[in-house]
Amino acid sequence: MDRLNNSVISEFVLLGLSSSWETMVFLTFIFSLLYLGIIMGNLFIFVLVILDSHLHSPMYFLLANLSLIDLGFASTTVPKMITDLLNEHRAISFQGCMVQVCFIHTLGGIEMVLLIAMAFDRYTAICKPLHYLTIMNSKVCAIMVVIAWVIGVIHAVSQIVFVINLPFCGPNNVGSFYCDFPRVIKLACVDAYTLEFVVTANSGFISMATFFFLIASYIFILATVRQHSSNDLSKAFFTLSAHVTVVVLFFAPCMFLYVWPFPTKSLDTFFAIVDFVVTPVLNPAIYTLRNKDMKVAMRKLGQKVISSREIITE
């Protein structure tokens, strides 16, 4: 952090979501409820997978990891956004900004790889069911998670090492409720067009390529199922629809935020909220309400809780 000694700017000013006090109070209440839902929903899936032995399978192992990453991803921005809603001075220190950006891209990169791993898991389960447990054994699943973390860290560090050394001496308003590479780079005192392009390629184009790869892989799975048995097509489509929904919710905002050539503050804010708030709160609902095994596990857990209360009251 020696770089801070050479910078005029010690903090960045963040953008408020509204100028109306009544609206800010309302948004504080709504986002607080949504963040509580993110915490409870994702932790519930994680705990449920651990407690129920029937969920000790590759798909649910990856889902439990995805839930933790969703919780962490939302926690990088949402608590700060909530506290800033009722503050007149909305700012974040230079160190805090760099830490926030680093965690956003680390966890975002991890989630990207986990979604690819989950797509491979579904391909193996649907297209190669007899070899599923052999291919997707516990060692392979653990390696996938480790690879996801390594790629996530590399993805973040490969960008932040350049941004942290930029000189910041002019305007310090990032134009959003959180810090991110494109917005921070624009505030540098030097021409950082090349670095902007690298960030766009690293985050935007990779997100776009991964999104189309995942959609193509799910289409390939459905096409393979249709060739073997048209009767199983609807079942496979129902199984994959939850995964496709999550993929669209995660990647669509990322592609807009990093690739869209005509960004506006209102749309940027909307898609950022979708990415950090809506997607993490919907993922638990998508994976539980549309999954038979999760419903059974939830029912069993509920029965255990009720029976334990009855024993206590007796």
Phi, psi and omega in degrees: 000018177298337181301333183294331182293338182262006185251139175286324183277126177251348178209161177246141178271131181261157183271136175279155181278342180199156177260352180271129180297318180298318179295319181294321177296317178298315180295324177300316179295314182296311182291330176294318177296317180295319179293323175298320177296322178298314181297308185292317183295313183286322176292326178298315178297316181299313181292320180298318179296323180289317187283325184267117182295334179290346180260009178276068180226164183306316183299316183282334172297314178293322179295320178297319177294321178298321179297317178296320180293320177300317179297315179294320181299315178294324183290345178290334185231324190297312179302319178295320179297319181294314181293329180285339183301324183257009178258139176285322181262099181260105182213162177220138182293162179301315179298315180298322179297314181295321178295316180299313179299318181298315180291322179301312185281331175294308182291325176296318177295320178298314181297323179301314181290322178297323178293325175294317179298321179291326176294318178295322177299315180292323177299314181294318182293323185271318186267336179225060186298326182291335181254008188301306184291335177287316181285312183263058178279174185298325179294317179297318179298317179297319179296320178300317180293318178297316178299320179300316179294318180298313180295320179299316180294316179298318180301318181283313185295324182296341179258319187289335179296333178274318184292321186293340180263003177286146176278131178240113184222359184246229179298148183232019178269114184282347176073023179203173181273003179210164178271143173207158186307307184302320183288321181290319181299323181296340182270357181292153182276005180236165176286110184246034182300318181297317179294322176300318179295318179298317179296317179298317179293318183293317184262313186287303184292325177294319177298315181295316180296318179295320180299309182292328176297316180293316179298318179296322180294321178291323176296319178298319179298314180296320179296321178294318179296319181297324179294325183273320182200113180291338180291330181274357184296315181294323178295316179295320179297319179296319179295318184279341184299324178295317180295318180296319179300315179296319179298315180296316180297325182280314189275328182302311177297321180300315181295321179293314185295330186250339186247327185302123187283347182236067183287149172231154184298320183295316179290321177302315180296317180300309182290329176294320177295320176300316184291315187268338185242305187294311182298311180297331180276335180273330182306313178301319179294319181297316185280337180268315184288338182250017183232121184295315181298319179293321178297317179297317180296320178295319179296317180295319179295319178298319178296321178296319180297315180296315181296322179293324177294321179296322178294319180295316181292331177288000000 
